[in-house]
Amino acid sequence: MTQLRKVKLILEDGTTFEGKSFGYEKSVAGEVVFYTAMTGYPESLTDPSYTGQILVSTFPLIGNYGVPSDSKEQGLYEFYESDKIHISGLIVSDYSFEYSHWNAIKSLGDWLKENKVPGLFGIDTRALTKIIRVKGSLLGKIEFEDEVIDFYDPNQENLVAIASTDKVEVYGNGEHRVVLVDCGVKYNIIRCLLDRNATVIVVPWDYDFSGEDFDGIFLSNGPGDPALCDATVENIRKTMAVEKPIMGICLGNQLLARAAGAETYKLKFGHRSHNQPVLLQGTDRCFITSQNHGFAVDTKTLPEDWEPLFTNVNDQTNEGIRHKTKPFFSTQFHPEAASGPVDTEFLFDDFIQNVVEYKRTKKK
Amino acid sequence: MIDKNIKKVIVLGSGALKIGEAGEFDYSGSQALKALKEENIETILINPNIATIQTSTDIADRIYFLPVTPFFVEQVIIKEKPDGILLAFGGQTALNCGVALFRNGILEKYNVKVLGTPVQSIIDTEDREIFSGKLAEIDVLTPRSIACLNMEEAFAAVKIVGYPIIIRAAYTLGGLGSGFCANDEELESLASKAFTYSPQILVEESIKGWKEVEYEVVRDRFNNCITVCNMENFDPLGIHTGESIVVAPSQTLSNSEYHKLRALAIKIIRHIGIVGECNVQYALDPHSEDYRVIEVNARLSRSSALASKATGYPLAFVAAKLGLGYGLHQLNNQVTKVTTAAFEPALDYIVCKIPRWDLNKFSGVSKNLGSSMKSVGEIMSIGRSFEEAIQKGIRMVGIGMHGFVANKEEITIEQIDEELIHPTDRRIFAIAEAFNKGYSVDEIYEKTKIDRWFLQKLQNIHVTKNKLEEVNSLQSLDDSLLLQAKKEGYSDFQIARLVLKSSNKEINGDLMKVREWRKSKNILPSVKQIDTLAGEYPAQTNYLYLTYNGNEHDIEFPRDNKSVIVLGSGAYRIGSSVEFDWCSVNAITTIHKENYRSIMINYNPETVSTDYDTCDRLYFDELTFERVMDIVDLEVPKGVVLSMGGQIPNNLAMKLHRQNVPILGTSPLNIDRAEDRKKFSSLCDTLGIDQPRWSELTTIEDIYTFVDEVGFPVLIRPSYVLSGAAMNVVSNRDQLEHFLNLAANVSKEHPVVVSEFIEQAKEIEIDAVAKNGEVVAYAISEHVEFAGVHSGDATIVFPPQKLYVETIRRIKKIAKQIAKELNITGPFNMQLLAKDNDIKVIECNLRASRSFPFVSKVMKYNLIEIATQVMLDAPFQSPDKSLFELDYVGVKAPQFSFARLLNADPVLGVDMSSTGEVGCIGENFYEAILKSMLSVGYTIPKKNILISSGPARSKVELIQSAKLLSERGFNLFATGGTQTFLSDNGIESTRVYWPDETDKHPNTLELIKEKKIDLVINIPKDHTSREISNGYTIRRSAIDYSIPLITNARVASAFIYAFCKYKIEDLSIKSWDEYKD
């Protein structure tokens, strides 16, 4: 093994951690966030919602099963959530230089290097997590000795514009035509729709899709502050008037809420995990969900004709909204999982059911 | 929200600890009782295991020390008229009993509601055919499997499934009667055995070599489901999960695999309709996402106890609440208190479970690991790297190993290959040796099918070992290498051995040098919390472990002289199990009551002492000198209690004392005077107390001279060993030489002693507490067996029924003298021999003993509480009653697990072989012993009894009881000598022939195989004999064909008198509190 370079992680409050590099050797800055999932680093690293963020894994052993193959199915990478790694940097406690899995083609370290993303190991990630928990998500930088850089706040920027596609793309050839507003979509959302006999028309975040031929709108997940996506909110408002079914996920939940007239705010340190319990409003049905968000919908600001759909059982934050009469709903969590538990995938069925219903009534 | 009609609930315990069913059910039962109590529900516990925490007054409202069998449970139901019953918290024993009660219509008859999982769901998971069918309904794959009711069907089935196959017996504990077969011959032998345990066996496709993964799943009545934990076996399929090293969470599964299996687990629990907890075991193809469901346990299990400890999620507690009707989201996370129980713990550490085997204690037993369980205990280690966790874990197992490397292990290449391919309890060390011999990860993988990831991590440890060996002094040891070694779980001992090349003599001094060196370099462990949410929410959790993969502590250390550390007892093993956990927990509770903060150190996931609710702080970590010192350095406690956890803490006494650690209770110097035979002997000489003559081994010649003087048989044993490892009685010179070699390997630090072995002597125990040398409380009990049967295997009576007042007086006097001389403060135990008016001391331990919970509960006076108060110098109340005033009798009987130990000779000797015990109370000795023996699996014979009565002495011993049996109309079958002897004494019996007299009939073996015998009494002629003999064949066959076996004449006689005196209906159904003195 070649000599590993020492690298520093410096937080905006001055706290410094020293680790060793196992990824690309480049200094980077961003927002430092932690996630507590125990599986799924290939999925998380390629999740566009992490754009601009330096990711801390609370689970200490990372890299164990390497990185899966880059095979494609229906034009999408089979095992990744987008076409590249979106995080700015990765912080772990114990990195596995050797990996073992039937589906792996390379090590996590090599993959990071290919994507020019730095990775640090040997960090007390629990100590780091506790700092973020107390102080909230904070800015930080991974700094190699010979490359001093400044802090950078990704939330000042419209990250959605960075993560979104720049052209309209069509996937599949199903009977339900769904426009998917790509604010940084995870492939598994597209897969979940394709699995349900949809044609998915992926459009850029600020694209005016009113001229398209479609049966439903899907608002994807994505990074950053929803307040910076006014263009999308405007387009949603326009489509709400037509009453075509809408479903949103994560940032999509926040954008739908804003389109409805509600407000969003930044959580102290967000939810980034596979174990968030959400309760379906008015029932005793509780689901374990996969989440990755730093902003949330303020339930109190929902207008009269809207109601919360799901609520987080741990901290009572909003986990989804729905229109009281129209086929519009969204969730703050990720029903498409990847990574994480798949218990709420049935919500895609609900959406498609709404589409079917819409098409039936339209025919009449 | 919950069913308010449920006001009184019966909880079934699991009885004595046995292989496959151990302390985990004390933990789960205690949790369930706590959950019920919180709802103000009256709790009735049936469990004869008197040494458990759950059978303590403040846990259950009423306790019945009775067998967990349909007959007794029905009697208790009639008497107590409960509204509900919990079946899922007492292992397979409780579940089987519950299913029987359901099938007999008893539960319906008395209108007792089964709380939690419905019995039908249990039946659906227990019957393999129904189970496979059920899962097929929801398209879940199980191994191709065909249920068979006889041998013909089995052979027909294999034609469909094809070899290799696995045979499984339905309705058995931990894989009893299961195994792999590659051909007709193996099938014949295994299947015929399996049919003796169960009327139904399964012939299944073999998926040996696949990954084995388990999920712990919870469901509430609202259909909400969570998986609390998944676990991955280090050992691939083919080795029973109870025999496997297991890690949590899984390490080699991708997200897709993890969640595929998780989703299936939820699908299964919903379909089966479990309300509470269940465990789903999978085989996962290492080359694809193909899987099979191997097993579903519709109850709390060993795995669920492990999962609870691994995550901090109290599965049993939550399962009990769900049984009452709560939803998951209506319950709190017990660790954070602010979040909900409806979540899945996120770990920020890895745990490693390693089984503890004691196969060396059994003669003839096969050491190969396979699909049935043989381990007697387990440990759980916690770290932030696999290397750290596994090295900690290997030390915790307590078999004298210091980690993955730096052990004194030398095996040849042939042995390595054999071990890798056909694993035994030493496989992990064979892997270490394989690396030493230059094997690659791939080569080891090919032979073991252990996932390469685990092997790569082990190789990291090996590589670091090589680096350390290249260094020759601490001064030349690079700080970063030292830190890396510590991060990989290296102990100071290992580093001393590798770097300083320390000899055994130097090592204790040298490891202190390593310790001082690394302290000077500020290379210190960090204390981390287990908080269920990986730090996401602040948690006031007191559940802690130490790691070198971190650089700050999660907690603060008040250092206010108000904390007391109690060292626990480590892995359950033969000789040390739940009794010491009872002692530890009672010490902790007392410390807390006396307004000190209680700090527990222990690492056994099967215990109540490692429940973070039990103490103020729990360090789930090693009980090594190094780790205890680390914690003492951080906590700076008022004192450390060593006397509750058996021999592991006791052995640390002098080492801690030398570092000026404040030890509460008797001074370590005096502990040493009792532990060191030479010092103790000269102490006895001074006091005029008699001991069997003995001598310390210095040269072989001296030993022979000594043996010539005292004559055979002699007892040989090393000092500082609990439960007599390597202790043996030898009857001739060859044996003597052989066993001296064995003993010398056990503990070189301490000499081997040879002592006179006195036959036909009564054995008596005294458990006592002293303060500043004055005895303040004591209990004397007697063994039913004569001396020579290990005290852990003996049937013990309290209060004693057949001792002379004079004997008791003299024993008290001896105890007082010794207490004074050693200035004892705290608990102590002595074992004595009484013969021909002579009393000799054979053992003295200045710590709590195995029998403390038994005597404490029978006399209703908690000796551990008083011992703890004494050690804290707190006020205490001396007992105001004499033990002669008890109007009832307690009998403690051993539980053996020979059925699981293939080929082991089920014979008793000076080395302990029982895995558990029960204690029952009766109006008199006979009632108590009958209840006890029924509790450990004996049944009252219906008609036919086979007797081979061994040596002349036991023939005489058995004559009266044989006469009684004959009078009561039992048919006696006797082997040659016994038949003649009975006949000479006017007792009629049928002559039967020895197993090797195959052409003569009736043959003993035939009778046993045809199950014509209800009880086998076989008294071995020479209890040191190791040869395969007719006696062995009879004993082993009795075990293999599930026929009750007694091998001791005095126990046989007592049992016969008892069942001739009492019919089962005559036994009193009285709860513990109804026995008043």
Boltz contact constraints between the chains, C-beta under 6 A:
constraints:
  - contact:
      token1: [A, 36]
      token2: [B, 346]
      max_distance: 6.0
  - contact:
      token1: [A, 36]
      token2: [B, 534]
      max_distance: 6.0
  - contact:
      token1: [A, 36]
      token2: [B, 536]
      max_distance: 6.0
  - contact:
      token1: [A, 38]
      token2: [B, 249]
      max_distance: 6.0
  - contact:
      token1: [A, 39]
      token2: [B, 255]
      max_distance: 6.0
  - contact:
      token1: [A, 39]
      token2: [B, 258]
      max_distance: 6.0
  - contact:
      token1: [A, 40]
      token2: [B, 255]
      max_distance: 6.0
  - contact:
      token1: [A, 43]
      token2: [B, 255]
      max_distance: 6.0
  - contact:
      token1: [A, 58]
      token2: [B, 348]
      max_distance: 6.0
  - contact:
      token1: [A, 58]
      token2: [B, 534]
      max_distance: 6.0
  - contact:
      token1: [A, 58]
      token2: [B, 535]
      max_distance: 6.0
  - contact:
      token1: [A, 60]
      token2: [B, 384]
      max_distance: 6.0
  - contact:
      token1: [A, 64]
      token2: [B, 251]
      max_distance: 6.0
  - contact:
      token1: [A, 64]
      token2: [B, 252]
      max_distance: 6.0
  - contact:
      token1: [A, 64]
      token2: [B, 453]
      max_distance: 6.0
  - contact:
      token1: [A, 65]
      token2: [B, 252]
      max_distance: 6.0
  - contact:
      token1: [A, 65]
      token2: [B, 254]
      max_distance: 6.0
  - contact:
      token1: [A, 93]
      token2: [B, 384]
      max_distance: 6.0
  - contact:
      token1: [A, 93]
      token2: [B, 549]
      max_distance: 6.0
  - contact:
      token1: [A, 94]
      token2: [B, 385]
      max_distance: 6.0
  - contact:
      token1: [A, 98]
      token2: [B, 456]
      max_distance: 6.0
  - contact:
      token1: [A, 100]
      token2: [B, 252]
      max_distance: 6.0
  - contact:
      token1: [A, 100]
      token2: [B, 451]
      max_distance: 6.0
  - contact:
      token1: [A, 100]
      token2: [B, 452]
      max_distance: 6.0
  - contact:
      token1: [A, 100]
      token2: [B, 453]
      max_distance: 6.0
  - contact:
      token1: [A, 102]
      token2: [B, 287]
      max_distance: 6.0
  - contact:
      token1: [A, 124]
      token2: [B, 550]
      max_distance: 6.0
  - contact:
      token1: [A, 124]
      token2: [B, 551]
      max_distance: 6.0
  - contact:
      token1: [A, 126]
      token2: [B, 348]
      max_distance: 6.0
  - contact:
      token1: [A, 126]
      token2: [B, 535]
      max_distance: 6.0
  - contact:
      token1: [A, 127]
      token2: [B, 552]
      max_distance: 6.0
  - contact:
      token1: [A, 129]
      token2: [B, 535]
      max_distance: 6.0
  - contact:
      token1: [A, 130]
      token2: [B, 535]
      max_distance: 6.0
  - contact:
      token1: [A, 273]
      token2: [B, 346]
      max_distance: 6.0
  - contact:
      token1: [A, 275]
      token2: [B, 343]
      max_distance: 6.0
  - contact:
      token1: [A, 275]
      token2: [B, 344]
      max_distance: 6.0
  - contact:
      token1: [A, 275]
      token2: [B, 346]
      max_distance: 6.0
  - contact:
      token1: [A, 277]
      token2: [B, 340]
      max_distance: 6.0
  - contact:
      token1: [A, 277]
      token2: [B, 342]
      max_distance: 6.0
  - contact:
      token1: [A, 277]
      token2: [B, 343]
      max_distance: 6.0
  - contact:
      token1: [A, 279]
      token2: [B, 329]
      max_distance: 6.0
  - contact:
      token1: [A, 284]
      token2: [B, 222]
      max_distance: 6.0
  - contact:
      token1: [A, 284]
      token2: [B, 327]
      max_distance: 6.0
  - contact:
      token1: [A, 286]
      token2: [B, 224]
      max_distance: 6.0
  - contact:
      token1: [A, 286]
      token2: [B, 329]
      max_distance: 6.0
  - contact:
      token1: [A, 286]
      token2: [B, 342]
      max_distance: 6.0
  - contact:
      token1: [A, 288]
      token2: [B, 226]
      max_distance: 6.0
  - contact:
      token1: [A, 288]
      token2: [B, 344]
      max_distance: 6.0
  - contact:
      token1: [A, 313]
      token2: [B, 329]
      max_distance: 6.0
  - contact:
      token1: [A, 313]
      token2: [B, 340]
      max_distance: 6.0
  - contact:
      token1: [A, 313]
      token2: [B, 342]
      max_distance: 6.0
  - contact:
      token1: [A, 314]
      token2: [B, 339]
      max_distance: 6.0
  - contact:
      token1: [A, 314]
      token2: [B, 340]
      max_distance: 6.0
  - contact:
      token1: [A, 339]
      token2: [B, 255]
      max_distance: 6.0
  - contact:
      token1: [A, 342]
      token2: [B, 259]
      max_distance: 6.0
  - contact:
      token1: [A, 342]
      token2: [B, 263]
      max_distance: 6.0
